[in-house]
Amino acid sequence: MEASQKNFFFVLFAVFLVVGIYDALTNQVENECEMTYMRQHPRYLKVPMETKVEQSYSNYSLYLYGEGEYFGRISKLNLEGIPVLFIPGHAGSYKQMRSLGSTLIRRSSGRSDDLHFNVFGADLNRELTAVHGAALMKQQNFIEESIDKILSLYPQDDVNRPTSVVLVGHSMGGILTRGLLESPTFDRARVRLVITLASPHLLPVFDIDNDMHQYYQMINKEQVAGSVGEESPVIISIAGGDQRDLQVVSALTRIPINSTSAISVESASIPHVHVQADHQCIVWCKQLVVATTRMLFDSVDPDTRQITASPQWLQRAARHHFIRHSGVTSVDFSKDEMKEPKMVELIPTYTWKGISSRCWTSRDYKSTRKGGAYFAFPIRDLLRDSAREFVARTEIDRDGWVLGCKQNGDGRCTTAVDLSGRAMLIGGGKFRVVHLDLKELQDDLGLTHVVMPVSWTRFDAVLDVNVIQKREKPTKAACPYTLSGLWTFNKGSAYSSELATRQCRNRFYHQLELAQFGSFYQVLQVTARPSKPVTELASRVEIPWDEGASVYGRDDVTIRLRRSAPTTEATVKVHYYVTTSNTSKRINFNVKFCFMDFLGRIIRHFGPTLPMFAVTNAVMVLGYQLNQMLTGHPLHDLGPVHNYAANPFKFQAFLVFGSMITGNPTVKARMMEWNLPHLDTSIMEYNGIWFGLGPIFLFMLGFEIFRFVLLVHSVVIYVIRFPIRLLPAFASENFRMATHSAVIAYLLSQHSFLALIYCYVITLGHAAQLRDRVHPAPKEATPEEKKSGDEKTRRNQPR
């Protein structure tokens, strides 16, 4: 490659690096989390541990949270509630449990059954576990001792005493909970529910020591084996979101095990939350804390007054509060409503009206008497008319707003199945929307009609139905390529919805399909503009292979994937719902690739690995210089050597070959058996957060970082060499060493970073002195010397 072409690519990747860092630091959303306030002064009661435990873990402690009158009840450790243990993360404090503890106390106050939770917190001495893996095992052993102590505080003669503890872990505290579950000495039955907040389950953020690597290999061994035990507790992983949490990206918070007991979700996708939270805010974000407390109360078995032992119950409660909230006020999580639907007795005084329209609204009718009406849609007739989907929306805040029934001989129904549990909340909870598969209702449930009940006072309320036919194909948009918008100034591609027909004047539902949108580094921005300017929209992005990463917004929505699709023919669906009474028959879409967001996403996800690629550049340069020395050739300046020796294709083949070998199931099993480490690239590729050109792209970014470091060092050495000359040279070596030791000791007493800066400056000073010795001040050369020097330089250039 010519020098000019190389320089062009060097400048191009330098621009990519600067733009990516700028986007990663500035492209953030506002913090919309509300603060969780305590009603009374928070108090922390230290729980005495056994003497042997206190001696073994003298720097760790266990505390119980309380406030006001509740603290007086628990001050003597006579406990009767449900135990919850909060585990802090990297440099975290046990006092971070106060938001969850105060909200649980507030929600339990005034209950007639006196059902309440006891929130404990582990004081782990604010240890830096994110960069020091050796402390994880010690903390894990203390957590196991803490669980034993917590369960011993409850009356042993009570048949309803707790036998398990709910674990809530923040950051690395969530990793401790998974390590505890993998411990051979720990009984999994003592933990039935685990909630982790911004915990990097997949890989450590900084994999810098062997202890950290071995710990992660232990907790993720079920992923390598490809199975998970039935006795595994329900684990809920909640991510803060990439636009707020700059420490742990959402892709790392996914739990890498294939099991229904593991639920991974982003906070912005949780119903009634829909906000992103940074790494510290996620423990006190009011919207998220309230949703967590509701889930905990719905997980209690009323018979035992403790967390239910049924994993199916816990999964249904978790999915209801964290994945898909139907808006139903009373849900029996002990039953599967999909298999055992709730039955409703129909009111015989209501008028029965058959409906054949595919676009129906209750506002077109008026009640003739005080009793209401049942508007029935015959499923057989709709299927005969090639209907494929029944979509209904309402603003009515009650259960049973959409029913399904089997018609009797007199042409009516006496009982019906409540289908409102299949709905979801959109528009910030303003509307409830349900999508029904008519074929499933007829074949699996044996229903003949979908019924919309309307009381005589609710005819003016929003209650609409759109029946989508097979010939009404959704709008399809091809995913733009990465560089497709650079030469068109990223104007995007325009599309228009074609679902609406002339007979459907109240169309409130539109759908856009994004084809071949399945790579996690892709970032698309979709803009929707209704034909009527006064129409407001609510959008919901459905990612089939990652249910917990659904995106909710309005007319403009930016879509980022947490993981790549398992197949290349991936399609992401964007559902649009009109949230006003004035509907729109047509919507214009614009789809464009966000290139700056793409660069920022690369920096966010792989920023911690860029120093490794910069070191790789340094090793290649050092290897070239050593080879020159061994072969008797002269050394060259680092700049030209870096351009010549740093070649990404030298290691790309080894990474691809290593991923292919370690990706084999047999090789995985043998590596697990022999306790061999796995390649990080193979783990990321298996979990869909890697791409084929990743090593080359990251190497070139590391190339620019190494070049920047070289430039900074050269400038600093050049500047510092002049004051170095003025320093006295009469001081002995022992005097200099004593002076350096005294200065470093003083700086360490102030801050360790200051000592590091001092050592860095002294090292550069020695380099400046060495430069003066190797490169003395040049003298004027004769023309003959200049000519011979030019010829020698050409002969010694790197080949």
C-alpha positions in Angstrom: 0.0 0.0 0.0 1.3 3.5 -0.9 2.3 5.9 1.8 -0.4 8.3 0.8 -3.1 5.6 1.1 -1.8 4.6 4.5 -1.8 8.1 5.7 -5.4 8.5 4.5 -6.5 5.5 6.5 -4.6 6.6 9.5 -6.3 10.0 9.4 -9.7 8.4 8.8 -9.4 6.1 11.9 -8.2 9.0 13.9 -11.4 10.8 13.1 -13.4 7.7 13.9 -11.7 7.5 17.3 -12.3 11.1 18.2 -15.9 11.1 17.0 -16.6 7.8 18.8 -15.2 9.1 22.1 -17.2 12.3 21.7 -20.4 10.5 21.0 -19.9 8.0 23.9 -19.4 10.9 26.4 -22.1 13.3 25.1 -24.8 11.2 23.5 -26.8 10.7 26.7 -30.4 11.0 27.8 -31.4 13.2 30.7 -31.8 11.5 34.1 -35.5 11.2 34.5 -35.4 9.0 37.6 -37.2 10.4 40.6 -35.5 10.4 44.0 -36.7 7.9 46.6 -37.2 9.8 49.8 -37.4 8.4 53.3 -40.4 9.3 55.4 -38.4 9.1 58.6 -34.7 9.1 59.5 -33.1 5.9 58.3 -31.4 3.7 60.9 -29.1 0.7 60.5 -28.9 -2.0 63.2 -25.7 -4.1 63.2 -26.5 -7.8 63.4 -24.0 -9.7 65.6 -22.4 -12.6 63.9 -20.9 -15.7 65.3 -17.5 -15.3 67.0 -15.7 -17.5 64.4 -17.3 -15.6 61.5 -16.3 -12.2 63.0 -12.7 -13.3 63.4 -12.5 -14.7 59.9 -14.2 -11.7 58.3 -13.3 -8.9 60.6 -13.7 -6.2 58.0 -17.2 -7.3 56.9 -20.5 -6.7 58.7 -24.3 -7.3 58.4 -26.9 -4.6 59.0 -30.7 -4.5 59.3 -32.5 -1.4 57.9 -35.3 0.3 59.8 -36.9 3.7 60.4 -39.5 5.2 62.8 -41.9 2.9 64.6 -40.8 -0.1 62.5 -37.2 0.2 63.8 -38.5 -0.1 67.4 -40.2 -3.4 66.5 -37.0 -4.9 65.1 -34.4 -3.4 67.5 -34.3 -6.6 69.5 -34.1 -8.8 66.3 -37.5 -10.4 67.0 -38.3 -10.7 63.3 -41.5 -12.0 61.6 -41.2 -10.7 58.0 -39.7 -11.8 54.7 -35.9 -11.5 54.6 -34.2 -9.6 51.8 -30.4 -9.2 51.6 -28.9 -6.3 49.6 -25.3 -6.9 48.3 -23.4 -3.8 47.2 -20.9 -3.9 44.3 -17.6 -2.3 43.5 -16.8 0.3 46.2 -20.5 0.1 47.2 -22.0 0.8 50.6 -24.6 -1.2 52.5 -26.5 2.0 53.0 -27.6 1.8 49.4 -30.4 -0.5 50.6 -32.3 2.4 52.2 -34.3 3.1 49.0 -35.6 -0.4 48.7 -36.0 -0.8 52.4 -38.0 2.4 52.9 -40.3 1.7 50.0 -41.1 -1.8 51.3 -41.8 -0.4 54.7 -44.1 2.3 53.3 -46.0 -0.2 51.1 -46.5 -2.6 54.0 -47.8 0.1 56.4 -51.5 0.0 56.8 -52.0 -3.6 55.6 -54.5 -5.6 57.6 -52.4 -8.7 57.3 -49.2 -7.0 58.6 -47.2 -8.5 55.7 -43.8 -6.9 55.6 -40.2 -7.4 54.5 -37.0 -7.3 56.6 -34.2 -5.7 54.5 -30.6 -6.6 55.4 -27.4 -5.1 53.9 -23.9 -6.5 53.7 -21.0 -4.2 54.5 -18.2 -5.4 52.3 -15.7 -2.6 53.3 -16.2 -0.9 49.9 -13.7 -3.2 48.3 -12.8 -2.7 44.6 -14.1 -6.0 43.3 -14.4 -4.9 39.7 -10.6 -4.8 39.4 -9.6 -7.3 42.1 -11.1 -10.7 41.5 -9.4 -12.3 44.6 -11.8 -10.5 46.9 -14.9 -12.1 45.3 -14.5 -15.5 46.8 -14.0 -14.1 50.3 -17.1 -11.9 50.0 -19.1 -14.9 48.6 -18.2 -16.9 51.7 -19.3 -14.1 54.0 -22.6 -13.8 52.1 -23.2 -17.5 52.7 -22.6 -17.0 56.4 -24.9 -14.0 56.4 -27.7 -16.0 54.9 -27.3 -18.6 57.6 -27.4 -15.9 60.3 -30.5 -14.2 58.8 -32.5 -17.4 58.7 -31.5 -18.1 62.3 -33.1 -14.8 63.5 -36.6 -16.1 62.9 -38.5 -18.3 65.3 -37.6 -21.9 64.6 -40.9 -23.3 66.0 -43.0 -21.3 63.5 -44.2 -23.4 60.7 -44.3 -20.4 58.4 -40.8 -19.2 59.2 -38.7 -18.2 56.1 -36.6 -20.9 54.6 -35.1 -18.7 51.8 -33.8 -15.2 51.4 -34.4 -12.8 48.5 -31.0 -11.5 47.1 -30.7 -8.1 45.6 -27.2 -7.4 44.1 -25.9 -4.2 42.6 -23.1 -4.3 40.1 -20.5 -6.9 41.2 -22.9 -7.8 44.1 -25.1 -9.5 41.5 -22.1 -11.5 40.3 -21.6 -12.6 43.9 -25.1 -14.0 44.0 -24.5 -16.2 40.9 -21.2 -17.3 42.4 -23.0 -18.3 45.6 -25.5 -20.4 43.6 -22.6 -22.3 42.0 -20.9 -23.0 45.4 -21.0 -26.8 46.1 -21.5 -26.1 49.8 -24.5 -23.9 49.3 -28.1 -25.1 49.3 -29.9 -23.5 46.4 -33.3 -23.9 48.2 -32.3 -21.1 50.5 -32.5 -18.6 47.6 -35.6 -18.6 45.4 -35.4 -15.1 43.9 -32.4 -13.1 42.8 -32.6 -9.5 41.4 -29.4 -7.9 40.0 -29.0 -4.3 39.1 -26.5 -3.3 36.4 -24.4 -6.5 36.9 -22.0 -7.5 34.1 -23.1 -11.2 34.0 -21.6 -12.1 30.6 -18.0 -10.8 31.0 -16.1 -8.6 33.5 -15.7 -5.0 32.5 -12.0 -5.3 33.2 -10.7 -8.8 32.9 -7.3 -8.0 34.2 -6.4 -10.8 36.6 -6.7 -14.6 36.6 -8.9 -14.7 39.7 -11.5 -12.6 37.9 -11.3 -14.8 34.8 -11.7 -18.0 36.8 -14.6 -16.7 38.8 -16.6 -15.8 35.6 -15.7 -19.1 34.1 -17.2 -20.8 37.2 -20.5 -18.8 37.2 -21.0 -19.3 33.4 -20.2 -22.9 33.2 -23.9 -23.8 32.7 -23.7 -21.8 29.5 -20.8 -23.9 28.3 -22.5 -27.1 29.3 -25.7 -26.0 27.6 -28.1 -26.8 30.4 -29.4 -25.5 33.6 -30.8 -27.3 36.6 -34.5 -27.3 37.4 -33.8 -26.2 41.0 -32.3 -23.0 39.8 -33.9 -19.9 41.4 -35.4 -17.2 39.3 -32.8 -14.6 38.4 -33.8 -11.1 37.1 -31.1 -8.9 35.6 -32.0 -5.2 35.1 -29.7 -3.0 33.0 -29.6 0.8 33.3 -29.3 1.5 29.6 -26.4 2.5 27.4 -27.4 6.2 27.2 -27.0 6.6 31.0 -24.8 3.8 32.4 -21.3 4.4 31.1 -19.7 1.7 33.3 -21.7 -1.4 32.5 -23.2 -1.6 29.0 -26.6 -3.4 28.6 -25.1 -6.2 26.5 -23.0 -7.4 29.5 -26.0 -7.6 31.8 -27.7 -10.4 29.9 -27.6 -13.7 31.8 -25.8 -16.2 29.5 -27.9 -19.3 30.4 -30.7 -20.8 28.3 -33.5 -21.1 30.9 -36.9 -19.6 31.5 -35.7 -18.9 35.1 -33.4 -16.1 33.8 -35.0 -12.8 32.8 -32.9 -10.0 31.4 -34.5 -6.6 30.8 -33.5 -2.9 30.4 -35.0 -0.4 32.8 -36.4 1.7 29.9 -38.4 -1.4 28.7 -40.0 -2.0 32.1 -43.7 -1.0 32.2 -44.4 2.0 34.4 -40.7 2.8 34.4 -39.5 3.6 30.8 -36.5 5.6 32.0 -32.8 4.9 31.8 -30.6 4.9 35.0 -26.9 5.4 35.5 -24.8 3.0 37.4 -25.4 4.5 40.9 -28.9 5.9 40.2 -30.3 2.5 39.5 -30.4 1.6 43.2 -32.6 4.6 44.2 -34.6 5.3 40.9 -38.1 5.6 42.3 -39.9 4.2 39.3 -37.7 1.1 39.3 -37.8 0.6 43.1 -41.6 0.9 43.1 -41.9 -1.8 40.3 -39.5 -4.0 42.2 -41.6 -3.7 45.5 -44.8 -4.6 43.6 -43.2 -7.6 42.2 -41.9 -8.7 45.6 -45.4 -8.4 47.2 -47.0 -10.3 44.3 -44.4 -13.1 44.8 -45.7 -13.9 48.3 -47.7 -17.0 48.9 -50.7 -16.0 51.1 -50.8 -19.4 52.8 -47.2 -19.3 54.0 -46.7 -15.5 54.1 -43.3 -16.1 52.5 -41.8 -16.0 49.0 -43.5 -18.7 47.0 -41.6 -21.9 46.3 -43.1 -22.2 42.8 -40.7 -21.0 40.1 -43.6 -20.7 37.7 -45.3 -18.2 40.0 -42.2 -16.1 40.3 -41.6 -16.1 36.6 -45.2 -15.0 35.9 -45.0 -12.2 38.5 -41.6 -11.1 37.1 -42.8 -11.1 33.5 -45.9 -9.1 34.5 -44.0 -6.4 36.2 -40.8 -6.3 34.2 -41.7 -7.4 30.7 -45.4 -7.1 29.8 -47.8 -5.4 32.1 -51.4 -6.0 31.0 -52.9 -3.2 33.1 -55.1 -5.7 34.9 -55.5 -4.7 38.6 -55.9 -8.2 40.1 -53.8 -11.1 38.8 -53.6 -14.6 40.2 -50.0 -15.5 39.6 -50.5 -19.0 41.1 -52.3 -19.9 37.9 -51.3 -19.7 34.2 -54.0 -17.6 32.7 -52.9 -18.8 29.2 -53.9 -22.4 30.2 -56.4 -21.6 32.9 -58.1 -18.3 31.7 -60.3 -16.3 34.0 -64.0 -16.8 33.4 -66.5 -14.0 33.4 -70.3 -14.3 33.8 -72.0 -12.2 31.1 -74.8 -9.8 32.1 -78.1 -11.0 30.5 -79.6 -7.5 30.4 -76.9 -6.3 28.0 -77.8 -6.0 24.3 -76.0 -8.5 22.0 -74.8 -6.9 18.7 -73.0 -8.7 16.0 -70.2 -6.7 14.2 -68.8 -7.4 10.8 -66.7 -4.2 10.4 -63.0 -4.5 10.4 -62.6 -1.0 11.8 -64.9 -0.5 14.7 -65.3 2.1 17.5 -67.7 2.4 20.3 -68.1 6.1 19.7 -70.3 5.3 16.7 -73.0 3.9 18.9 -75.3 5.2 21.6 -77.0 3.2 24.3 -80.7 3.2 24.1 -81.2 1.9 27.6 -79.3 1.8 30.9 -77.6 -1.6 30.5 -74.9 -1.5 27.9 -74.1 -3.8 25.1 -71.9 -6.7 24.0 -70.4 -6.1 20.6 -69.5 -9.5 19.2 -67.0 -10.2 16.4 -67.5 -13.7 14.8 -64.1 -15.4 14.6 -65.2 -17.8 11.8 -66.4 -15.0 9.5 -63.2 -12.9 10.2 -61.0 -15.9 9.3 -63.1 -16.5 6.2 -62.4 -12.9 5.2 -58.6 -13.6 5.5 -58.2 -11.9 8.8 -54.9 -12.6 10.5 -54.8 -10.4 13.6 -57.3 -8.7 15.9 -56.0 -5.5 17.5 -58.0 -3.6 20.1 -57.2 -0.5 22.2 -58.9 1.2 25.1 -58.4 3.9 27.7 -60.8 2.2 30.1 -59.1 1.4 33.4 -60.7 -1.9 34.3 -60.4 -5.7 33.8 -62.6 -7.6 31.3 -62.6 -5.0 28.6 -62.0 -7.6 25.9 -63.6 -11.1 26.1 -63.8 -14.3 24.2 -66.8 -16.7 24.3 -68.3 -19.8 22.8 -71.8 -19.2 21.4 -74.8 -21.2 22.6 -77.7 -22.5 20.5 -79.7 -19.2 21.0 -76.9 -17.2 19.4 -75.6 -15.7 22.6 -73.0 -16.5 25.3 -73.5 -16.9 29.0 -69.9 -17.0 30.1 -66.7 -15.7 28.5 -63.0 -15.8 28.9 -61.2 -12.7 30.0 -58.6 -11.8 27.4 -57.5 -8.5 28.9 -54.6 -10.3 30.6 -53.0 -10.5 27.2 -52.9 -6.8 26.8 -50.0 -4.4 27.2 -49.6 -0.8 28.2 -48.5 1.9 25.7 -48.3 5.6 25.6 -47.0 5.8 29.2 -49.8 3.7 30.5 -52.6 5.8 28.9 -53.8 3.0 26.6 -54.1 -0.8 26.8 -53.6 -2.6 23.6 -54.1 -6.3 22.8 -53.0 -8.3 19.8 -55.1 -11.5 19.4 -54.4 -14.4 17.0 -57.8 -15.4 15.8 -56.6 -18.8 14.6 -55.3 -19.6 18.0 -58.5 -18.5 19.7 -60.6 -20.8 17.5 -58.4 -23.9 17.4 -56.8 -23.9 20.9 -59.5 -22.3 23.1 -62.5 -23.2 21.0 -63.9 -19.7 21.0 -66.4 -18.4 18.5 -66.6 -14.7 19.2 -64.4 -11.9 20.4 -66.6 -9.6 22.6 -66.2 -6.0 23.5 -68.4 -5.1 26.5 -69.5 -1.4 26.7 -71.6 -0.1 29.6 -74.1 2.7 28.9 -71.8 5.3 30.5 -68.7 4.3 28.4 -69.8 4.7 24.8 -67.9 8.0 24.5 -64.7 6.3 25.8 -61.9 5.2 23.5 -62.6 1.6 22.6 -61.5 0.7 19.1 -60.9 -2.4 17.0 -58.7 -2.9 13.9 -58.9 -6.3 12.2 -55.8 -6.8 10.0 -56.2 -9.0 6.9 -53.5 -11.0 5.2 -53.6 -8.9 2.1 -52.8 -5.8 4.2 -49.1 -6.3 4.3 -47.1 -4.2 6.8 -44.7 -1.6 5.5 -41.3 -3.2 4.9 -38.0 -1.2 5.0 -34.6 -2.5 4.1 -32.0 -1.9 6.8 -29.5 0.8 5.5 -25.8 -0.3 5.3 -23.2 1.2 7.7 -21.8 3.7 5.2 -25.0 4.1 3.1 -25.8 7.6 4.4 -22.4 9.3 4.3 -22.6 10.5 0.7 -26.3 11.5 1.0 -25.7 13.5 4.2 -27.7 10.7 6.1 -31.1 11.8 4.9 -32.4 8.3 5.2 -34.9 6.3 3.2 -38.6 7.2 2.9 -41.5 4.7 3.2 -45.2 5.0 3.5 -47.7 2.7 5.3 -50.1 0.8 3.1 -52.3 -0.8 5.8 -55.2 1.6 5.5 -58.1 1.1 3.2 -61.0 3.3 2.2 -63.5 1.6 4.4 -61.3 1.9 7.5 -61.6 5.5 8.6 -60.5 5.0 12.2 -57.2 3.2 11.6 -55.1 3.5 14.8 -52.6 0.7 14.2 -49.7 0.7 11.8 -46.7 -1.6 11.5 -43.2 -1.2 10.1 -40.8 -4.1 9.5 -37.1 -3.6 9.4 -35.6 -6.4 7.3 -32.0 -7.7 7.8 -31.6 -5.7 11.0 -29.9 -8.1 13.3 -26.3 -7.0 14.1 -25.8 -5.5 17.5 -23.6 -2.7 16.2 -26.3 -1.4 13.9 -28.1 1.7 15.1 -31.2 2.9 13.3 -33.4 6.0 13.7 -37.0 5.7 12.6 -39.1 8.8 12.2 -42.9 8.5 11.7 -45.0 11.4 10.4 -48.9 10.9 10.3 -50.9 12.4 7.5 -52.8 14.5 10.0 -50.5 16.8 12.0 -52.7 16.7 15.1 -52.3 13.0 15.4 -50.1 11.7 18.3 -48.3 8.3 18.1 -46.9 5.8 20.6 -44.4 3.3 19.3 -43.2 -0.1 20.5 -40.2 -1.9 19.0 -40.5 -5.6 19.1 -37.2 -7.5 19.0 -38.1 -11.2 18.7 -34.8 -12.7 20.1 -34.5 -10.2 23.0 -37.8 -9.6 24.6 -36.3 -7.6 27.5 -34.9 -4.9 25.2 -38.2 -3.6 23.7 -38.0 0.1 22.9 -41.0 2.4 23.8 -41.2 5.9 22.4 -43.3 8.2 20.3 -43.0 9.2 16.6 -39.2 9.3 16.7 -37.4 6.2 18.0 -33.7 5.1 18.0 -33.2 1.3 17.9 -30.1 -0.3 19.4 -29.7 -4.1 19.8 -28.2 -5.7 22.8 -27.2 -8.8 20.9 -27.2 -9.9 17.3 -30.0 -12.1 15.9 -29.4 -15.8 15.8 -30.2 -15.9 12.0 -29.2 -13.5 9.2 -32.9 -13.2 8.1 -33.8 -11.2 11.2 -36.7 -8.8 11.2 -37.5 -6.1 13.8 -41.1 -4.9 14.1 -42.0 -1.3 15.0 -45.6 -1.0 16.1 -47.3 2.4 16.0 -50.5 3.2 17.8 -52.5 6.5 17.5 -53.1 7.8 21.0 -55.7 10.4 20.1 -59.3 10.2 19.0 -58.5 11.6 15.5 -56.8 8.7 13.7 -54.6 8.7 10.6 -55.0 6.5 7.5 -51.4 7.0 6.4 -48.0 7.4 8.1 -44.8 8.3 6.3 -41.6 6.7 7.7 -38.0 7.7 7.4 -35.2 5.2 8.3 -31.6 6.1 8.5 -28.4 4.6 9.9 -26.8 6.6 12.8 -23.1 6.5 12.0 -21.9 8.7 14.9 -24.0 6.5 17.3 -22.4 3.5 15.7 -18.9 4.8 16.5 -20.0 5.7 20.0 -21.4 2.3 20.5 -18.1 0.7 19.5 -16.3 2.8 22.1 -18.9 2.1 24.8 -18.7 -1.7 24.3 -15.1 -2.2 23.5 -13.5 0.8 25.1 -11.9 -1.3 27.9 -10.2 -3.5 25.3 -8.6 -0.6 23.3 -5.6 -0.3 25.7 -4.9 -4.0 24.9 -4.9 -3.3 21.2 -2.6 -0.3 21.8 -0.2 -2.5 23.7 -0.4 -4.9 20.8 0.9 -2.1 18.6 3.7 -1.4 21.0 4.7 -5.1 21.1 4.8 -5.2 17.3 7.1 -2.1 17.2 9.3 -3.5 19.9 9.5 -6.9 18.1 10.7 -5.1 14.9 13.3 -3.1 16.8 14.6 -6.2 18.6 14.8 -8.0 15.3 16.9 -5.1 13.9 19.3 -5.4 16.8 19.7 -9.1 16.5 20.4 -8.9 12.8 22.9 -6.1 13.2 20.8 -3.5 11.5 20.4 0.1 12.8 17.3 1.1 14.8 14.8 3.6 13.3 12.5 6.2 14.7 9.3 4.8 16.2 7.0 6.6 13.9 8.1 5.0 10.6 8.6 1.6 12.4 5.0 1.8 13.7 3.6 2.5 10.2 5.5 -0.5 8.9 5.4 -3.1 11.7 1.8 -2.6 13.0 -0.3 -4.9 10.7 -3.8 -6.1 11.9 -3.7 -9.0 9.5 -0.9 -10.6 11.4 -3.2 -11.7 14.2 -6.7 -11.7 12.6 -6.2 -15.2 11.3 -5.3 -16.5 14.7 -8.4 -15.0 16.3 -10.7 -16.5 13.6 -9.0 -19.9 13.9 -9.1 -19.8 17.7 -12.8 -18.9 17.7 -13.6 -21.8 15.3 -11.7 -24.3 17.5 -13.1 -23.2 20.8 -16.6 -22.9 19.4 -16.8 -26.6 18.9 -19.0 -28.2 21.6 -16.5 -31.1 22.1 -13.6 -28.7 22.6 -15.8 -26.6 24.9 -16.5 -29.6 27.1 -12.8 -30.6 27.2 -11.7 -27.1 28.0 -14.2 -27.0 30.8 -13.0 -30.4 32.1 -9.4 -29.3 32.1 -10.2 -25.9 33.5 -8.7 -24.0 30.5 -9.7 -20.4 29.9 -12.0 -19.5 27.0 -11.3 -16.8 24.5 -13.2 -13.6 25.2 -14.0 -13.3 21.5 -15.6 -16.7 21.4 -17.8 -15.9 24.4 -18.8 -12.6 22.8 -19.4 -14.2 19.5 -21.6 -16.9 21.0 -23.7 -14.3 22.8 -24.1 -12.1 19.8 -21.9 -9.0 20.8 -19.1 -9.5 18.3 -18.6 -9.0 14.6 -16.1 -10.3 12.0 -14.2 -7.1 11.3 -14.0 -6.3 15.0 -10.3 -7.2 15.5 -9.2 -5.1 12.5 -11.4 -2.1 13.5 -10.3 -2.2 17.1 -6.7 -2.7 16.1 -6.8 0.4 14.0 -8.3 2.4 16.9 -5.6 1.1 19.1 -3.1 2.1 16.4 -4.3 5.7 16.8 -4.1 5.6 20.6 -0.5 4.3 20.4 0.4 7.0 17.9 -1.2 9.6 20.2 0.8 8.3 23.2 4.0 8.5 21.1 3.2 12.0 20.1 2.6 13.1 23.7 5.7 11.5 25.0 7.8 13.0 22.3 6.5 16.5 23.0 6.9 16.1 26.8 10.4 14.7 26.5 11.4 17.5 24.1 10.0 20.2 26.5 11.4 18.7 29.7 14.9 18.2 28.3 15.7 21.9 28.7 15.0 22.3 32.4 16.7 19.0 33.0 20.0 20.5 31.8 19.8 23.2 34.4 19.6 20.7 37.3 22.7 20.3 39.4 24.7 17.1 38.6 26.7 17.0 41.8 24.1 15.1 43.8 25.1 11.5 44.5 23.0 8.6 43.5 22.1 7.7 47.1 21.0 11.3 47.7 18.7 11.2 44.7 17.2 7.9 45.7 16.5 9.2 49.2 14.9 12.3 47.8 12.7 10.3 45.4 11.6 8.0 48.2 10.7 10.9 50.5 8.6 12.6 47.8 6.8 9.4 46.8 6.0 8.6 50.4 4.5 12.1 50.9 2.5 11.9 47.7 1.2 8.4 48.7 -0.1 9.9 51.9 -2.0 12.4 49.9 -3.2 10.4 46.9 -1.8 7.5 45.1 -2.5 9.1 41.7 -0.2 12.0 42.6 2.6 9.5 43.2 1.9 7.9 39.8 2.2 11.3 38.1 5.5 12.0 39.9 7.0 8.7 38.8 5.8 9.3 35.2 7.5 12.8 35.2 10.7 11.4 36.6 10.8 8.6 34.0 10.3 11.2 31.2 13.1 13.2 32.7 15.5 10.3 32.5 14.3 9.8 28.9 15.1 13.4 28.2 18.6 13.0 29.6 19.1 9.9 27.5 17.9 11.7 24.4 20.6 14.4 25.0 23.2 11.8 25.2 22.1 9.8 22.1 21.1 12.9 20.1 23.5 15.8 20.9 23.0 19.2 19.4 23.6 18.8 15.6 26.4 20.7 13.9 26.3 22.1 10.4 27.2 19.4 7.8 29.0 19.8 4.5 27.2 19.2 1.2 29.2 15.9 0.8 28.1 14.8 4.2 24.5 15.6 3.5 24.6 13.7 0.3 26.1 10.6 1.8 23.7 10.8 4.8 20.7 10.9 2.4 21.9 7.8 0.6 22.5 6.0 3.9 19.1 6.9 5.1 17.4 5.5 2.0 19.3 2.2 2.5 18.3 1.9 6.1 14.6 2.6 5.7 12.3 -0.2 7.0 11.4 -2.7 4.3 
